[in-house]
């Protein structure tokens, strides 16, 4: 009889469920979209019931359309959108729509956290209290919806709520718990000090578990609802970035992830819980027990290129536009682009900074601008990687995923700017792959993630730095690194003007 694991990738716009066999092959996939609720500017919410319905529909389709037999599904695990707040009452009923990671209504609460705890907060959580994290959302509900808050007995993150509905067990894995900024990372427990500071009952914090820990089996009620079998074991799962790192084979300190989606992520495997990036980089528990990862985010990575195409290159296909950058030399004929068009996260936590083209002259052509945008995104990644160099965190391999891994030209640009070997994946599946690997390791199919990766993760071509290009890019990055400080005040003044005149 065949045997499968299901990896449930619970994203912001859709859920994708992948069935994988013991050899690491994807035998079937199904997905289901669900809506965002954006009732006001800065608000972004979802109905948790939509996650349950969407996940269940995808599973039912695997069973009915792809003929995956319930008896053949041995395990399920999850990758989940991070930070989203799900509040439950004493009967574990949802009290309000979930407030998502990209909801930015909580600036007031962020400032309150910073004012009350300052650097002590970073010492405990290894992170700054950014608007997208869970604690500021809890404080917003506490302040603005006291009737809801008075009924709240437990909080969960999105994938934890789905797992609860499958098993009846409340829990949160460590990788997602770090992203709540309520976890004492060094001691591996909820922070009583932070809970006390903001009058949050620590009893609201769910039990903690490792990503590979068993959360039990499919409950009788969910088996009837979904068609799954109650023998199927359910495992903790991980935050999407942790699961994505597992699925990309980022399993040792010599490897760094370069991920270009709408935003961009540079992520590094970490072994030392005492490393201190002073909150400039996020620091999170990994899906791999007793290990961690650090990450920096460029808010407008792929979004920058999409914006450019939408605004200036509608007549070209995306692939044609990217390929045209090959007609421009290293450095785009002296043109620089900073990808700050929606603000920036790392290493500059600045919501008011705005992007720029610097060095424009009358000889520049559209392909120079395309190349400048591509190079600028990777220069912003290099800013994050420089923090690792400054902290003596050596690495020799960059695994590229997302949009930046689909173009040989862009892969070579990454190798030259990073001055590191860059590899792509031949079977890139992102966080869903990591979720399936968590289930496979949890079931004991493999002794650890390294052994699992040998079957599940397949690296493609390697791109090595061109020494001449790497030297040119090193010089250009020194110039690029000056643009933020020299445009910061101008951006603030222009934003103030725009707000006053809108």
LINPENOR-V798448 format. One record per residue. N is the residue number from 1. SS is DSSP state (@ for helix, = for strand, . for the rest). PHI is phi in whole degrees, -180 to 180 (none if undefined). PSI is psi in whole degrees, 0 to 359 (none if undefined). Layout:
n:N ss:SS phi:PHI psi:PSI
n:N ss:SS phi:PHI psi:PSI
//
This chain:
n:1 ss:. phi:none psi:137
n:2 ss:. phi:-67 psi:158
n:3 ss:. phi:-139 psi:134
n:4 ss:= phi:-133 psi:158
n:5 ss:= phi:-118 psi:151
n:6 ss:= phi:-109 psi:129
n:7 ss:= phi:-104 psi:117
n:8 ss:= phi:-100 psi:113
n:9 ss:= phi:-103 psi:99
n:10 ss:= phi:-91 psi:97
n:11 ss:. phi:-94 psi:188
n:12 ss:. phi:-80 psi:328
n:13 ss:. phi:-111 psi:344
n:14 ss:= phi:-161 psi:161
n:15 ss:= phi:-111 psi:139
n:16 ss:= phi:-125 psi:128
n:17 ss:= phi:-115 psi:125
n:18 ss:= phi:-114 psi:133
n:19 ss:= phi:-101 psi:124
n:20 ss:= phi:-126 psi:146
n:21 ss:= phi:-97 psi:183
n:22 ss:. phi:-66 psi:339
n:23 ss:. phi:-86 psi:359
n:24 ss:. phi:86 psi:13
n:25 ss:. phi:-91 psi:139
n:26 ss:= phi:-81 psi:118
n:27 ss:= phi:-96 psi:339
n:28 ss:= phi:-167 psi:152
n:29 ss:= phi:-142 psi:144
n:30 ss:= phi:-141 psi:149
n:31 ss:= phi:-138 psi:164
n:32 ss:= phi:-151 psi:131
n:33 ss:= phi:-87 psi:155
n:34 ss:. phi:-145 psi:159
n:35 ss:. phi:-87 psi:159
n:36 ss:. phi:-93 psi:150
n:37 ss:= phi:-110 psi:110
n:38 ss:. phi:-124 psi:78
n:39 ss:. phi:-76 psi:338
n:40 ss:. phi:-147 psi:159
n:41 ss:. phi:-55 psi:140
n:42 ss:. phi:81 psi:349
n:43 ss:. phi:-92 psi:139
n:44 ss:. phi:-149 psi:113
n:45 ss:= phi:-135 psi:165
n:46 ss:= phi:-144 psi:154
n:47 ss:. phi:-85 psi:115
n:48 ss:@ phi:-55 psi:334
n:49 ss:@ phi:-65 psi:332
n:50 ss:@ phi:-64 psi:325
n:51 ss:@ phi:-65 psi:318
n:52 ss:@ phi:-65 psi:312
n:53 ss:@ phi:-62 psi:314
n:54 ss:@ phi:-64 psi:316
n:55 ss:@ phi:-63 psi:318
n:56 ss:@ phi:-67 psi:318
n:57 ss:@ phi:-60 psi:316
n:58 ss:@ phi:-62 psi:319
n:59 ss:@ phi:-67 psi:316
n:60 ss:@ phi:-60 psi:320
n:61 ss:@ phi:-65 psi:323
n:62 ss:@ phi:-61 psi:320
n:63 ss:@ phi:-73 psi:314
n:64 ss:@ phi:-85 psi:315
n:65 ss:. phi:-87 psi:323
n:66 ss:. phi:-100 psi:358
n:67 ss:. phi:61 psi:36
n:68 ss:. phi:-82 psi:116
n:69 ss:. phi:-77 psi:135
n:70 ss:@ phi:-53 psi:324
n:71 ss:@ phi:-67 psi:341
n:72 ss:@ phi:-90 psi:352
n:73 ss:= phi:-92 psi:104
n:74 ss:= phi:-86 psi:328
n:75 ss:= phi:-151 psi:156
n:76 ss:= phi:-135 psi:139
n:77 ss:= phi:-144 psi:182
n:78 ss:= phi:-136 psi:150
n:79 ss:= phi:-120 psi:135
n:80 ss:= phi:-131 psi:144
n:81 ss:. phi:-54 psi:136
n:82 ss:. phi:-86 psi:161
n:83 ss:. phi:75 psi:344
n:84 ss:. phi:-64 psi:137
n:85 ss:= phi:-96 psi:118
n:86 ss:= phi:-114 psi:118
n:87 ss:= phi:-104 psi:131
n:88 ss:= phi:-118 psi:148
n:89 ss:. phi:-90 psi:190
n:90 ss:. phi:-65 psi:340
n:91 ss:. phi:-101 psi:14
n:92 ss:. phi:61 psi:32
n:93 ss:. phi:-95 psi:142
n:94 ss:= phi:-68 psi:132
n:95 ss:. phi:-92 psi:333
n:96 ss:. phi:-161 psi:165
n:97 ss:. phi:-56 psi:148
n:98 ss:= phi:-69 psi:137
n:99 ss:= phi:-93 psi:122
n:100 ss:. phi:-90 psi:171
n:101 ss:. phi:-59 psi:328
n:102 ss:. phi:-96 psi:16
n:103 ss:. phi:-86 psi:127
n:104 ss:. phi:-120 psi:30
n:105 ss:. phi:-77 psi:356
n:106 ss:. phi:-103 psi:26
n:107 ss:@ phi:-60 psi:319
n:108 ss:@ phi:-59 psi:315
n:109 ss:@ phi:-68 psi:322
n:110 ss:@ phi:-59 psi:315
n:111 ss:@ phi:-65 psi:325
n:112 ss:@ phi:-63 psi:318
n:113 ss:@ phi:-63 psi:313
n:114 ss:@ phi:-62 psi:319
n:115 ss:@ phi:-68 psi:323
n:116 ss:@ phi:-79 psi:320
n:117 ss:@ phi:-115 psi:339
n:118 ss:. phi:54 psi:226
n:119 ss:@ phi:-68 psi:340
n:120 ss:@ phi:-60 psi:324
n:121 ss:@ phi:-62 psi:316
n:122 ss:@ phi:-66 psi:322
n:123 ss:@ phi:-59 psi:321
n:124 ss:@ phi:-80 psi:312
n:125 ss:@ phi:-98 psi:346
n:126 ss:. phi:68 psi:12
n:127 ss:. phi:-142 psi:159
n:128 ss:. phi:-86 psi:154
n:129 ss:. phi:-84 psi:75
n:130 ss:. phi:-72 psi:156
n:131 ss:. phi:-54 psi:325
n:132 ss:. phi:-73 psi:345
n:133 ss:. phi:-76 psi:171
n:134 ss:@ phi:-78 psi:318
n:135 ss:@ phi:-56 psi:311
n:136 ss:@ phi:-58 psi:327
n:137 ss:@ phi:-67 psi:320
n:138 ss:@ phi:-61 psi:317
n:139 ss:@ phi:-67 psi:327
n:140 ss:@ phi:-64 psi:314
n:141 ss:@ phi:-63 psi:317
n:142 ss:@ phi:-57 psi:320
n:143 ss:@ phi:-83 psi:322
n:144 ss:@ phi:-103 psi:340
n:145 ss:. phi:-132 psi:64
n:146 ss:@ phi:-59 psi:330
n:147 ss:@ phi:-67 psi:321
n:148 ss:@ phi:-66 psi:312
n:149 ss:@ phi:-60 psi:322
n:150 ss:@ phi:-65 psi:337
n:151 ss:@ phi:-93 psi:348
n:152 ss:. phi:-74 psi:128
n:153 ss:. phi:-116 psi:337
n:154 ss:= phi:-147 psi:147
n:155 ss:= phi:-122 psi:148
n:156 ss:= phi:-134 psi:168
n:157 ss:. phi:-101 psi:167
n:158 ss:@ phi:-53 psi:306
n:159 ss:@ phi:-68 psi:335
n:160 ss:@ phi:-69 psi:327
n:161 ss:@ phi:-68 psi:319
n:162 ss:@ phi:-62 psi:316
n:163 ss:@ phi:-63 psi:320
n:164 ss:@ phi:-59 psi:317
n:165 ss:@ phi:-68 psi:334
n:166 ss:@ phi:-79 psi:328
n:167 ss:@ phi:-119 psi:338
n:168 ss:. phi:81 psi:6
n:169 ss:. phi:-109 psi:128
n:170 ss:. phi:-87 psi:131
n:171 ss:. phi:-170 psi:166
n:172 ss:= phi:-143 psi:136
n:173 ss:= phi:-81 psi:161
n:174 ss:@ phi:-63 psi:324
n:175 ss:@ phi:-66 psi:322
n:176 ss:@ phi:-77 psi:327
n:177 ss:@ phi:-62 psi:324
n:178 ss:@ phi:-60 psi:322
n:179 ss:. phi:-73 psi:353
n:180 ss:. phi:-78 psi:343
n:181 ss:. phi:52 psi:38
n:182 ss:. phi:-118 psi:1
n:183 ss:= phi:-97 psi:135
n:184 ss:= phi:-81 psi:100
n:185 ss:. phi:-65 psi:316
n:186 ss:. phi:-63 psi:321
n:187 ss:. phi:-95 psi:354
n:188 ss:. phi:64 psi:40
n:189 ss:= phi:-150 psi:162
n:190 ss:= phi:-61 psi:143
n:191 ss:. phi:-85 psi:110
n:192 ss:@ phi:-64 psi:326
n:193 ss:@ phi:-64 psi:317
n:194 ss:@ phi:-70 psi:318
n:195 ss:@ phi:-60 psi:317
n:196 ss:@ phi:-64 psi:320
n:197 ss:@ phi:-63 psi:331
n:198 ss:. phi:-119 psi:17
n:199 ss:. phi:55 psi:49
n:200 ss:. phi:-109 psi:120
n:201 ss:. phi:-61 psi:127
n:202 ss:@ phi:-66 psi:343
n:203 ss:@ phi:-66 psi:344
n:204 ss:@ phi:-72 psi:339
n:205 ss:= phi:-81 psi:127
n:206 ss:. phi:-74 psi:165
n:207 ss:. phi:-58 psi:146
n:208 ss:= phi:-98 psi:148
n:209 ss:= phi:-148 psi:159
n:210 ss:. phi:-77 psi:156
n:211 ss:. phi:-59 psi:325
n:212 ss:. phi:-91 psi:0
n:213 ss:. phi:-72 psi:149
n:214 ss:= phi:-77 psi:133
n:215 ss:= phi:-101 psi:10
n:216 ss:= phi:109 psi:198
n:217 ss:= phi:-117 psi:166
n:218 ss:. phi:-57 psi:128
n:219 ss:. phi:-73 psi:162
n:220 ss:@ phi:-58 psi:317
n:221 ss:@ phi:-67 psi:319
n:222 ss:@ phi:-74 psi:331
n:223 ss:@ phi:-62 psi:317
n:224 ss:@ phi:-65 psi:320
n:225 ss:@ phi:-69 psi:321
n:226 ss:@ phi:-106 psi:339
n:227 ss:. phi:89 psi:357
n:228 ss:. phi:-72 psi:167
n:229 ss:. phi:-102 psi:147
n:230 ss:. phi:-72 psi:353
n:231 ss:. phi:-79 psi:344
n:232 ss:. phi:-69 psi:126
n:233 ss:= phi:-91 psi:142
n:234 ss:= phi:-115 psi:131
n:235 ss:= phi:-114 psi:160
n:236 ss:. phi:-53 psi:313
n:237 ss:. phi:83 psi:187
n:238 ss:= phi:-151 psi:162
n:239 ss:= phi:-59 psi:151
n:240 ss:@ phi:-59 psi:323
n:241 ss:@ phi:-69 psi:322
n:242 ss:@ phi:-67 psi:315
n:243 ss:@ phi:-65 psi:321
n:244 ss:@ phi:-62 psi:322
n:245 ss:@ phi:-66 psi:319
n:246 ss:@ phi:-62 psi:313
n:247 ss:@ phi:-66 psi:340
n:248 ss:. phi:-97 psi:3
n:249 ss:. phi:78 psi:22
n:250 ss:. phi:-83 psi:84
n:251 ss:. phi:-125 psi:9
n:252 ss:. phi:-151 psi:158
n:253 ss:. phi:-67 psi:346
n:254 ss:. phi:-84 psi:2
n:255 ss:= phi:-120 psi:142
n:256 ss:= phi:-129 psi:143
n:257 ss:= phi:-96 psi:135
n:258 ss:= phi:-119 psi:107
n:259 ss:= phi:-118 psi:122
n:260 ss:= phi:-114 psi:103
n:261 ss:. phi:-115 psi:213
n:262 ss:. phi:-56 psi:309
n:263 ss:. phi:-96 psi:177
n:264 ss:= phi:-125 psi:146
n:265 ss:= phi:-129 psi:131
n:266 ss:= phi:-111 psi:122
n:267 ss:= phi:-133 psi:137
n:268 ss:= phi:-129 psi:136
n:269 ss:= phi:-67 psi:136
n:270 ss:= phi:-130 psi:146
n:271 ss:. phi:-112 psi:342
n:272 ss:. phi:-104 psi:114
n:273 ss:. phi:-71 psi:350
n:274 ss:. phi:-93 psi:358
n:275 ss:. phi:-61 psi:142
n:276 ss:. phi:-129 psi:106
n:277 ss:. phi:-98 psi:11
n:278 ss:. phi:58 psi:27
n:279 ss:. phi:79 psi:357
n:280 ss:. phi:-68 psi:320
n:281 ss:. phi:-105 psi:147
n:282 ss:= phi:-72 psi:147
n:283 ss:= phi:-131 psi:122
n:284 ss:= phi:-134 psi:153
n:285 ss:= phi:-66 psi:142
n:286 ss:. phi:-88 psi:168
n:287 ss:. phi:-70 psi:338
n:288 ss:. phi:-83 psi:123
n:289 ss:. phi:-54 psi:141
n:290 ss:. phi:60 psi:32
n:291 ss:. phi:-142 psi:170
n:292 ss:= phi:-140 psi:173
n:293 ss:= phi:-144 psi:150
n:294 ss:= phi:-113 psi:155
n:295 ss:= phi:-156 psi:148
n:296 ss:= phi:-123 psi:149
n:297 ss:= phi:-120 psi:131
n:298 ss:= phi:-99 psi:117
n:299 ss:. phi:-67 psi:325
n:300 ss:. phi:-122 psi:72
n:301 ss:. phi:-86 psi:270
n:302 ss:@ phi:-58 psi:331
n:303 ss:@ phi:-60 psi:325
n:304 ss:@ phi:-61 psi:316
n:305 ss:@ phi:-71 psi:322
n:306 ss:@ phi:-65 psi:319
n:307 ss:@ phi:-61 psi:315
n:308 ss:@ phi:-63 psi:315
n:309 ss:@ phi:-62 psi:313
n:310 ss:@ phi:-61 psi:325
n:311 ss:@ phi:-90 psi:324
n:312 ss:@ phi:-126 psi:352
n:313 ss:. phi:-141 psi:43
n:314 ss:. phi:-63 psi:335
n:315 ss:. phi:-78 psi:348
n:316 ss:. phi:-103 psi:151
n:317 ss:. phi:-72 psi:162
n:318 ss:@ phi:-61 psi:315
n:319 ss:@ phi:-63 psi:320
n:320 ss:@ phi:-64 psi:319
n:321 ss:@ phi:-63 psi:313
n:322 ss:@ phi:-62 psi:317
n:323 ss:@ phi:-63 psi:330
n:324 ss:@ phi:-64 psi:339
n:325 ss:@ phi:-61 psi:337
n:326 ss:@ phi:-67 psi:345
n:327 ss:@ phi:-83 psi:355
n:328 ss:. phi:-111 psi:144
n:329 ss:. phi:-80 psi:174
n:330 ss:. phi:-51 psi:129
n:331 ss:. phi:87 psi:4
n:332 ss:. phi:50 psi:42
n:333 ss:. phi:56 psi:42
n:334 ss:. phi:79 psi:27
n:335 ss:. phi:-116 psi:129
n:336 ss:= phi:-116 psi:145
n:337 ss:= phi:-128 psi:133
n:338 ss:= phi:-107 psi:126
n:339 ss:. phi:-87 psi:51
n:340 ss:. phi:-101 psi:34
n:341 ss:. phi:-76 psi:350
n:342 ss:. phi:-127 psi:30
n:343 ss:. phi:87 psi:186
n:344 ss:= phi:-144 psi:156
n:345 ss:. phi:-108 psi:301
n:346 ss:. phi:-135 psi:141
n:347 ss:. phi:-84 psi:6
n:348 ss:. phi:-110 psi:105
n:349 ss:. phi:-82 psi:86
n:350 ss:= phi:-143 psi:106
n:351 ss:. phi:-74 psi:344
n:352 ss:. phi:-98 psi:347
n:353 ss:. phi:-67 psi:148
n:354 ss:. phi:-129 psi:157
n:355 ss:. phi:-73 psi:168
n:356 ss:= phi:-158 psi:151
n:357 ss:= phi:-101 psi:128
n:358 ss:= phi:-120 psi:132
n:359 ss:. phi:98 psi:15
n:360 ss:. phi:-65 psi:131
n:361 ss:. phi:-137 psi:176
n:362 ss:. phi:-70 psi:354
n:363 ss:. phi:-94 psi:348
n:364 ss:. phi:-70 psi:141
n:365 ss:. phi:-114 psi:170
n:366 ss:@ phi:-58 psi:322
n:367 ss:@ phi:-66 psi:335
n:368 ss:@ phi:-67 psi:319
n:369 ss:@ phi:-66 psi:320
n:370 ss:@ phi:-61 psi:312
n:371 ss:@ phi:-64 psi:321
n:372 ss:@ phi:-62 psi:321
n:373 ss:@ phi:-64 psi:314
n:374 ss:@ phi:-62 psi:316
n:375 ss:@ phi:-67 psi:321
n:376 ss:@ phi:-63 psi:321
n:377 ss:@ phi:-61 psi:316
n:378 ss:@ phi:-73 psi:328
n:379 ss:@ phi:-61 psi:322
n:380 ss:@ phi:-66 psi:326
n:381 ss:@ phi:-66 psi:321
n:382 ss:@ phi:-63 psi:325
n:383 ss:@ phi:-55 psi:318
n:384 ss:@ phi:-70 psi:317
n:385 ss:@ phi:-64 psi:330
n:386 ss:@ phi:-62 psi:330
n:387 ss:@ phi:-64 psi:323
n:388 ss:@ phi:-65 psi:318
n:389 ss:@ phi:-61 psi:318
n:390 ss:@ phi:-66 psi:334
n:391 ss:. phi:-102 psi:15
n:392 ss:. phi:57 psi:38
n:393 ss:. phi:-101 psi:88
n:394 ss:. phi:-77 psi:147
n:395 ss:. phi:-152 psi:158
n:396 ss:. phi:-128 psi:353
n:397 ss:= phi:-135 psi:134
n:398 ss:= phi:-114 psi:126
n:399 ss:= phi:-98 psi:117
n:400 ss:= phi:-98 psi:130
n:401 ss:= phi:-133 psi:171
n:402 ss:= phi:79 psi:203
n:403 ss:@ phi:-59 psi:326
n:404 ss:@ phi:-71 psi:350
n:405 ss:@ phi:-100 psi:0
n:406 ss:. phi:-96 psi:355
n:407 ss:. phi:-124 psi:119
n:408 ss:@ phi:-56 psi:324
n:409 ss:@ phi:-62 psi:314
n:410 ss:@ phi:-70 psi:326
n:411 ss:@ phi:-63 psi:320
n:412 ss:@ phi:-69 psi:322
n:413 ss:@ phi:-59 psi:319
n:414 ss:@ phi:-62 psi:313
n:415 ss:@ phi:-59 psi:319
n:416 ss:@ phi:-72 psi:319
n:417 ss:@ phi:-73 psi:318
n:418 ss:@ phi:-74 psi:336
n:419 ss:. phi:57 psi:44
n:420 ss:. phi:-140 psi:160
n:421 ss:= phi:-67 psi:135
n:422 ss:= phi:-121 psi:131
n:423 ss:= phi:-126 psi:152
n:424 ss:= phi:-112 psi:176
n:425 ss:= phi:-108 psi:142
n:426 ss:. phi:-85 psi:344
n:427 ss:. phi:-130 psi:47
n:428 ss:. phi:-61 psi:122
n:429 ss:. phi:-130 psi:358
n:430 ss:. phi:67 psi:213
n:431 ss:@ phi:-60 psi:330
n:432 ss:@ phi:-62 psi:323
n:433 ss:@ phi:-63 psi:315
n:434 ss:@ phi:-60 psi:320
n:435 ss:@ phi:-61 psi:316
n:436 ss:@ phi:-64 psi:321
n:437 ss:@ phi:-65 psi:323
n:438 ss:@ phi:-61 psi:316
n:439 ss:@ phi:-65 psi:319
n:440 ss:@ phi:-64 psi:318
n:441 ss:@ phi:-70 psi:319
n:442 ss:@ phi:-60 psi:324
n:443 ss:. phi:-75 psi:346
n:444 ss:. phi:88 psi:13
n:445 ss:. phi:-60 psi:329
n:446 ss:. phi:-135 psi:152
n:447 ss:. phi:-74 psi:334
n:448 ss:. phi:-161 psi:178
n:449 ss:@ phi:-68 psi:329
n:450 ss:@ phi:-62 psi:314
n:451 ss:@ phi:-66 psi:321
n:452 ss:@ phi:-63 psi:318
n:453 ss:@ phi:-62 psi:329
n:454 ss:@ phi:-61 psi:331
n:455 ss:@ phi:-93 psi:323
n:456 ss:@ phi:-96 psi:330
n:457 ss:. phi:-108 psi:127
n:458 ss:. phi:-127 psi:117
n:459 ss:= phi:-86 psi:145
n:460 ss:= phi:-100 psi:215
n:461 ss:= phi:-64 psi:144
n:462 ss:= phi:-96 psi:141
n:463 ss:= phi:-116 psi:123
n:464 ss:. phi:-107 psi:152
n:465 ss:. phi:-64 psi:140
n:466 ss:. phi:-84 psi:115
n:467 ss:@ phi:-54 psi:320
n:468 ss:@ phi:-66 psi:316
n:469 ss:@ phi:-67 psi:321
n:470 ss:@ phi:-61 psi:322
n:471 ss:@ phi:-67 psi:317
n:472 ss:@ phi:-62 psi:316
n:473 ss:@ phi:-67 psi:327
n:474 ss:@ phi:-62 psi:319
n:475 ss:@ phi:-66 psi:317
n:476 ss:@ phi:-67 psi:324
n:477 ss:@ phi:-66 psi:327
n:478 ss:@ phi:-63 psi:324
n:479 ss:@ phi:-72 psi:313
n:480 ss:@ phi:-54 psi:320
n:481 ss:@ phi:-65 psi:345
n:482 ss:@ phi:-88 psi:344
n:483 ss:@ phi:-68 psi:322
n:484 ss:@ phi:-57 psi:304
n:485 ss:@ phi:-63 psi:325
n:486 ss:@ phi:-82 psi:348
n:487 ss:@ phi:-113 psi:356
n:488 ss:@ phi:-59 psi:309
n:489 ss:@ phi:-66 psi:321
n:490 ss:@ phi:-63 psi:317
n:491 ss:@ phi:-60 psi:316
n:492 ss:@ phi:-63 psi:318
n:493 ss:@ phi:-67 psi:318
n:494 ss:@ phi:-67 psi:321
n:495 ss:@ phi:-66 psi:318
n:496 ss:@ phi:-61 psi:318
n:497 ss:@ phi:-60 psi:313
n:498 ss:@ phi:-64 psi:317
n:499 ss:@ phi:-65 psi:324
n:500 ss:@ phi:-72 psi:336
n:501 ss:@ phi:-111 psi:0
n:502 ss:. phi:-73 psi:none
//
